């Protein structure tokens, strides 16, 4: 049996990206941050906060939470994102929580902040005089 000749090829060297760190300015950073800013829309429907992520995912959270519910959430979880995940799991099940956690981190944080900001606005709302 005759020996076969074999050839080997070397893989092409990995392309090294060039970055221009020396020319980066505060203005460049500001523009980059604006482009990355979360685009979370929300509305209030009846007694619920309804948030929409940029990919169209809708998250619905109740706005009629008791102080006891809030105490439990804040006792167990330090940050608003974990509090939202726990609340979603409690009211919407694991699937609702998974929809939230698969989102971009900045978007998830923005939605959580908007949700809790609504409570601050509700508490600060003035009752119309009769």
CORFENBEL-V937894 format. One record per backbone hydrogen bond with DSSP energy under -1.0 kcal/mol. NH is the residue of the N-H (numbers start at 1). CO is the residue of the C=O. E is the energy in kcal/mol with one decimal. If there is no record, write none. Layout:
nh/co/e
NH/CO/E
NH/CO/E
//
This chain:
nh/co/e
21/19/-1.1
29/25/-2.1
30/26/-2.7
31/27/-2.3
32/28/-2.2
33/29/-2.7
34/30/-2.2
35/31/-2.0
36/32/-1.3
41/52/-2.0
43/50/-2.1
45/48/-2.2
48/45/-1.9
49/61/-3.5
50/43/-2.8
51/59/-3.1
52/41/-3.1
53/57/-2.7
56/53/-2.2
59/51/-2.9
61/49/-3.0
63/47/-3.4
70/66/-2.1
71/67/-2.8
72/68/-2.3
73/69/-2.4
74/70/-3.0
75/71/-2.1
76/72/-2.1
77/73/-2.5
83/79/-1.9
84/80/-2.4
85/81/-2.4
86/82/-2.4
87/83/-2.4
88/84/-3.1
89/85/-2.4
90/86/-2.4
91/87/-2.6
92/88/-3.1
93/89/-1.0
97/93/-1.6
98/94/-2.6
99/95/-2.0
100/96/-1.5
101/97/-2.6
102/98/-1.5
103/100/-1.4
108/104/-2.5
109/105/-2.5
110/106/-2.3
111/107/-2.5
112/108/-2.3
113/109/-2.5
114/110/-2.3
115/111/-2.6
116/112/-2.3
117/113/-2.0
118/114/-1.7
120/116/-1.4
121/117/-2.2
122/118/-2.7
123/119/-2.7
124/120/-1.6
//
